[in-house]
Amino acid sequence: MSDFESNGISRRRVMGGLLGAAGIAAVGAKSASAARRASRPVKGKRVLVAIGEFSEGMETYYMVYRLIEEGAVPVVAAAKAKRVQMVVHDFDPKYTNYTETLGYQIEAQVAYKDVQPGEYDGLLIPGGRGPEEIRQYKEALEITGYFMDKKLPLGAMCHGSQVVYAARPIKGRRIATYHGIRADVELAGGVFVDEPAVVDGVLVTSRGWPDLPYFMPMFLKVLGGDARSGNS
């Protein structure tokens, strides 16, 4: 039995409540959306979304769509410019680790070897198993290192931090990431933080896809020039 069902709240009832409130919230949502766009000047900014085979699908598409909604220009990069298979990582109480099934595919528009990092304003790295592959390509590590050296907006979710600490030292940097690689982060000198999203200078990190609604607003603020104070 799910948590919703145990609390006497079915998924159907939850959705019904949301749909019923949609009309009431529509006007407020429009003004809130306009205010959000005004406070996040990211329109026209180009953001590289770095993926590999079996990157997490929800994380990838959520990042891409939120950038588009805010007027930014996402460019998906992979080892080759081709259609890339992504996966769904979820949690089942029967198992002690996350499960994986095939998910959506996405078109990578540019290969890492052809990326000119100076043409981009930010970099996003979704999780899944993609980061394990990404960090095998020196071009991908050079791109990530460029953003870290230049102190440009860099967001990494879940296992995405594997690329970050493979590219450059992270000693003293506050990193939110999937708890399964906490030891890796700490051995690399980072400070593991168990929070939905953390901003350290212009580095934004997060634990995984359930934290997307907290991670993307923070990244968009950083991309728009509203970086919080932190180690850089």
C-alpha positions in Angstrom: 0.0 0.0 0.0 1.4 3.4 -1.0 1.7 6.4 1.4 -1.1 8.1 -0.4 -3.4 5.1 0.1 -2.4 4.6 3.7 -3.4 8.1 4.5 -6.8 7.7 2.8 -5.8 9.7 -0.2 -5.9 8.0 -3.5 -4.0 9.2 -6.6 -7.3 9.9 -8.3 -8.5 12.1 -5.4 -5.2 14.0 -5.4 -5.4 14.6 -9.2 -9.1 15.6 -8.9 -8.2 18.2 -6.3 -5.4 19.5 -8.5 -7.6 19.8 -11.5 -10.4 21.4 -9.6 -7.9 24.1 -8.3 -6.4 24.7 -11.7 -9.0 27.2 -12.8 -8.7 29.2 -9.6 -5.0 29.2 -9.8 -4.7 30.2 -13.5 -4.7 33.9 -13.1 -2.3 33.8 -10.2 -0.1 31.4 -12.1 0.2 33.8 -15.0 1.3 36.7 -12.9 3.7 34.5 -10.9 5.1 33.2 -14.2 5.6 36.8 -15.5 7.3 37.8 -12.2 9.5 34.7 -12.4 10.7 35.5 -15.9 11.4 39.1 -14.9 13.4 38.0 -11.9 15.4 35.5 -13.9 17.0 37.1 -17.0 18.0 33.9 -18.8 16.2 34.5 -22.1 18.5 33.6 -25.0 21.2 32.1 -22.8 22.6 28.9 -24.1 23.0 26.0 -21.7 24.8 22.7 -22.6 23.0 19.6 -21.2 25.7 16.9 -21.0 24.4 13.3 -21.2 25.6 9.8 -21.9 24.0 6.5 -22.6 21.5 5.7 -19.9 21.3 9.2 -18.4 18.2 9.6 -16.2 15.3 10.5 -18.5 13.1 12.6 -16.1 16.1 14.7 -15.0 17.2 15.3 -18.6 13.9 16.2 -20.0 12.8 18.3 -17.0 16.0 20.3 -17.3 15.6 20.8 -21.1 11.9 21.8 -20.8 12.4 24.2 -17.9 15.2 26.0 -19.8 12.9 26.3 -22.9 10.0 27.6 -20.7 12.3 30.3 -19.3 13.5 31.3 -22.8 16.9 29.8 -22.5 18.4 27.6 -25.3 19.3 24.0 -24.2 21.8 22.1 -26.4 22.1 18.4 -25.6 25.6 17.0 -25.9 26.8 13.4 -25.9 29.7 11.3 -27.1 28.1 11.4 -30.5 25.4 13.5 -32.1 22.8 10.8 -32.3 19.6 9.6 -30.6 20.5 8.6 -27.0 18.7 6.0 -24.9 17.8 7.2 -21.4 16.5 5.3 -18.3 14.1 5.5 -15.5 15.5 5.2 -12.0 13.0 4.5 -9.3 12.7 3.1 -5.8 10.9 -0.1 -4.9 10.7 -1.1 -1.2 11.5 -4.7 -2.2 15.0 -3.7 -3.1 17.9 -2.0 -1.2 19.0 -0.1 -4.3 17.2 1.8 -7.1 15.7 0.0 -10.0 16.3 0.8 -13.7 14.1 0.5 -16.8 14.5 1.8 -20.3 12.9 5.3 -20.7 12.6 7.9 -23.4 15.2 8.7 -25.9 16.6 12.1 -26.8 18.5 13.6 -29.7 22.0 14.8 -28.9 22.6 17.8 -31.1 26.4 17.9 -30.7 29.3 15.6 -29.9 31.6 16.5 -27.0 34.6 16.8 -29.4 32.7 19.5 -31.3 31.6 21.6 -28.4 33.1 25.1 -28.0 32.4 25.8 -24.3 32.9 29.6 -24.8 29.6 29.6 -26.8 27.6 28.5 -23.7 26.4 30.4 -20.6 25.8 27.3 -18.4 26.2 23.6 -18.1 23.8 21.0 -16.7 24.7 17.4 -16.0 21.7 15.1 -15.2 22.3 11.8 -13.3 21.6 8.2 -14.1 24.4 6.0 -15.4 25.3 8.6 -18.0 27.9 10.4 -15.9 29.9 7.2 -15.5 30.3 7.2 -19.3 30.7 11.0 -19.7 33.7 11.1 -17.4 35.5 8.7 -19.7 35.8 11.3 -22.4 38.5 13.9 -21.9 36.6 16.4 -24.1 33.7 16.2 -21.6 36.0 16.7 -18.7 37.7 19.6 -20.4 34.3 21.2 -21.0 33.3 20.7 -17.3 36.7 22.0 -16.2 36.2 25.1 -18.4 33.0 26.0 -16.6 34.6 25.4 -13.2 37.7 27.4 -14.0 35.7 30.3 -15.4 33.2 30.2 -12.5 30.3 29.8 -14.9 26.9 28.3 -13.9 27.2 24.6 -13.5 24.4 22.3 -12.3 24.8 18.6 -11.5 22.1 16.3 -10.2 22.4 12.9 -8.5 25.4 11.0 -10.1 26.2 14.1 -12.2 28.6 15.1 -9.6 30.9 12.2 -10.7 31.8 14.4 -13.7 32.4 17.4 -11.5 35.0 15.8 -9.3 36.5 13.9 -12.2 37.1 17.2 -13.9 38.5 19.4 -11.1 39.2 19.2 -7.4 36.3 19.8 -5.1 38.0 20.2 -1.8 35.8 22.1 0.6 32.9 22.4 -1.9 29.4 21.7 -0.6 27.9 19.0 -2.7 24.4 17.5 -2.7 24.3 14.2 -4.5 22.9 10.7 -4.4 23.8 9.2 -1.0 25.2 6.1 -2.7 28.3 8.2 -3.8 28.7 10.1 -0.6 31.9 8.3 0.1 33.3 9.3 -3.3 32.4 13.0 -2.7 34.1 13.0 0.7 37.2 11.1 -0.5 37.5 13.8 -3.3 37.5 16.4 -0.5 33.9 17.6 -0.9 31.4 18.2 1.9 28.4 16.0 1.4 25.1 17.8 2.0 21.8 15.9 2.4 19.5 18.6 1.0 17.3 19.0 -2.1 19.6 21.5 -3.7 22.8 23.3 -2.7 24.4 26.4 -4.2 28.1 26.8 -3.7 29.3 29.8 -5.6 27.9 29.1 -9.1 27.9 25.3 -8.6 24.4 23.9 -8.0 24.0 20.3 -7.0 21.1 18.1 -6.0 20.4 14.5 -4.8 18.1 13.3 -7.6 14.9 13.7 -9.6 12.5 14.1 -6.6 14.4 17.3 -6.0 14.0 18.8 -9.5 11.4 21.5 -8.4 14.0 22.8 -5.9 17.1 22.3 -8.1 16.0 24.1 -11.3 14.8 27.3 -9.7 18.2 27.6 -7.9 20.1 26.9 -11.2 18.0 29.4 -13.1 18.8 32.1 -10.5 22.5 31.4 -10.8 22.2 31.4 -14.6 20.4 34.7 -14.4 23.3 36.2 -12.3 21.7 35.8 -8.9 24.4 33.5 -7.4 24.4 33.0 -3.7 27.5 33.5 -1.7 29.6 30.4 -1.1 32.9 28.8 -1.9 34.1 29.4 -5.5 
